Amino acid sequence: MYGVIYDRRNSSEIRQFKENVLNDHRGDIKTMCKEVYEIIVRAENRDEVLAKIGNGGKPSDVLYEHIMQCCEEYIKNEGHQDDLRDGRIDNLQNFITYLCYQRESEDISMEQYRSTVKNIISNEEGMELTYQEIDVLSTLFEPSKKLKKRLKDYNKLQDTSIKGEDFVRNAVAHLKTTKVGKVPNPCAMILHRIYKNMLD
């Protein structure tokens, strides 16, 4: 478990992303989440990618608006009575803020970190995560040393010996359950790709 594998993104990849995801909203959330993960999350030159996606505006706002539009089209196409007016919007905003600016939500406390680690490690089968637990996972994949530090602190406090690989494996199972249970939850869908990549 060494964290996300990064690659540089070139102009053609960024342009293709803008055409596929930002300018062509067909409600294909699965493809949209994959594209966000591949082109933005894994970008070694993320600042450059985000600047180009922002087109002179705030990249976080541009990205959020287009992901929301994709979700709204999905809901409309599927005939769901769902307007995303719950923690999924906060999850997405907090994730994008962290992705763009490395700023954590003010609602996340040390106790929330400990509670999330405990709940994730206590069940291997995959349970539906709370919105707060999703927020915590949004801040642990990068930089990778942060996850190691949080687990070290938890092990010391609880007198346990949880390994990073075990935590990530359980997180993948829980995120898989969550992204299905709260459709569409774009944040959980993107995080599932991130943590699954950390196991590969």
C-alpha positions in Angstrom: 0.0 0.0 0.0 2.0 2.9 -1.3 -0.7 5.4 -2.3 -1.9 6.6 -5.6 0.3 6.0 -8.7 0.8 9.3 -10.5 1.5 10.1 -14.1 1.8 13.4 -16.0 -1.1 14.5 -18.1 -0.6 16.1 -21.5 -2.7 18.7 -23.3 -4.5 16.2 -25.5 -5.6 14.2 -22.4 -6.9 17.3 -20.7 -8.7 18.5 -23.9 -10.3 15.0 -24.3 -11.4 15.1 -20.6 -13.0 18.5 -21.1 -14.8 17.3 -24.2 -15.9 13.9 -22.8 -16.9 15.0 -19.2 -17.3 18.7 -19.0 -19.0 19.4 -22.3 -20.9 16.2 -23.0 -23.3 15.5 -20.1 -25.0 12.2 -20.8 -25.5 11.2 -17.2 -22.9 8.5 -17.4 -21.7 8.8 -13.8 -19.5 5.7 -13.9 -17.5 7.0 -16.9 -17.4 10.5 -15.4 -15.9 9.2 -12.1 -13.3 7.1 -14.0 -12.3 10.2 -16.0 -12.0 12.4 -12.9 -9.8 9.7 -11.3 -7.6 9.1 -14.3 -7.1 12.7 -15.5 -7.2 14.7 -12.3 -6.6 12.5 -9.2 -3.7 10.7 -10.8 -2.2 13.7 -12.4 1.4 14.3 -11.3 0.9 17.9 -12.7 -2.5 18.4 -11.1 -2.2 22.1 -10.7 -1.6 22.5 -14.4 -4.5 20.2 -15.2 -6.9 22.0 -12.9 -5.9 25.4 -14.2 -6.7 24.3 -17.8 -10.0 22.8 -16.7 -10.9 26.0 -14.8 -10.5 28.1 -18.0 -9.5 31.1 -15.9 -12.1 30.5 -13.2 -11.9 28.5 -10.0 -11.2 24.8 -11.0 -13.0 23.6 -7.9 -16.2 25.4 -8.9 -16.0 24.3 -12.5 -15.4 20.7 -11.6 -18.2 20.6 -9.0 -20.7 22.1 -11.3 -20.0 19.7 -14.2 -20.1 16.6 -11.9 -23.4 17.8 -10.4 -24.8 18.3 -13.9 -23.8 14.8 -14.8 -25.5 13.5 -11.7 -28.7 15.5 -12.4 -28.9 14.1 -15.9 -28.4 10.6 -14.6 -31.3 11.1 -12.1 -33.5 12.5 -14.9 -32.7 9.7 -17.3 -33.3 7.0 -14.7 -36.5 8.6 -13.5 -35.3 8.8 -9.8 -36.9 11.1 -7.3 -33.6 12.3 -5.9 -32.1 15.8 -5.9 -28.9 15.0 -4.0 -29.9 17.3 -1.2 -28.1 15.4 1.5 -24.6 14.6 2.6 -23.6 13.6 -0.9 -23.3 17.2 -2.0 -21.1 18.0 1.1 -19.0 14.9 0.4 -18.4 16.1 -3.2 -17.6 19.7 -2.2 -15.2 18.6 0.6 -13.5 16.1 -1.7 -13.0 18.6 -4.5 -11.7 21.2 -2.0 -9.2 18.8 -0.7 -8.2 17.6 -4.2 -7.7 21.2 -5.4 -6.4 23.0 -2.2 -5.4 20.3 0.3 -7.9 21.8 2.8 -9.8 19.5 5.1 -13.4 20.1 6.2 -13.6 22.0 9.5 -16.1 19.3 10.6 -13.4 16.6 10.8 -11.9 16.2 14.2 -9.3 13.8 15.5 -12.1 11.9 17.2 -13.8 11.5 13.8 -10.5 10.1 12.3 -10.3 7.6 15.2 -14.0 6.6 14.9 -13.7 6.1 11.1 -10.6 3.9 11.5 -12.3 1.8 14.1 -15.5 1.4 12.1 -13.8 0.5 8.9 -11.3 -2.0 10.5 -14.0 -3.7 12.5 -15.9 -5.1 9.6 -14.4 -6.8 6.5 -17.7 -7.5 4.7 -18.5 -4.0 3.5 -20.9 -1.7 5.4 -22.5 1.5 4.2 -20.3 4.4 5.3 -21.6 7.6 6.9 -21.1 10.9 5.2 -18.6 11.9 7.8 -16.6 8.7 7.2 -16.5 9.4 3.5 -15.2 12.9 4.3 -12.4 11.3 6.3 -11.4 9.0 3.5 -11.3 12.0 1.2 -8.3 13.3 3.1 -6.3 10.1 3.8 -5.2 9.0 0.3 -2.8 11.9 -0.3 -0.1 12.3 0.8 0.3 8.6 1.6 2.3 9.4 4.8 -0.8 10.9 6.3 -2.7 7.6 6.3 0.4 5.9 7.9 0.5 8.6 10.6 -3.2 8.3 11.4 -3.0 4.5 11.7 0.1 4.9 13.9 -1.6 7.3 16.2 -4.7 5.0 16.3 -2.6 1.9 17.1 -0.8 3.7 19.9 -4.0 5.0 21.4 -5.9 1.7 21.2 -2.9 -0.6 21.7 -3.6 -2.3 18.4 -1.5 -3.2 15.4 -3.7 -2.4 12.4 -1.8 -2.5 9.1 -2.3 -0.1 6.2 -3.1 -2.9 3.8 -5.9 -4.2 6.0 -7.4 -0.7 6.5 -7.3 0.0 2.7 -8.8 -3.4 1.9 -11.7 -2.9 4.2 -12.2 0.7 3.0 -12.5 -0.7 -0.6 -15.2 -3.1 0.5 -17.1 -0.4 2.4 -16.9 2.1 -0.5 -18.1 -0.6 -2.9 -21.2 -1.0 -0.7 -21.7 2.7 -0.2 -21.4 3.7 -3.9 -24.2 1.2 -4.7 -26.3 2.0 -1.7 -26.4 5.8 -2.3 -26.6 6.1 -6.1 -25.4 8.5 -7.3 -22.7 9.2 -4.8 -19.9 10.5 -7.1 -17.5 11.0 -4.2 -17.8 7.4 -3.0 -17.4 6.2 -6.5 -14.2 8.2 -7.1 -12.8 7.2 -3.7 -13.5 3.5 -4.5 -11.2 3.8 -7.5 -8.6 5.6 -5.4 -8.4 3.1 -2.6 -8.7 0.1 -5.0 -5.7 1.5 -6.8 -3.8 1.6 -3.5 -4.1 -2.1 -3.2 -3.0 -2.9 -6.8 
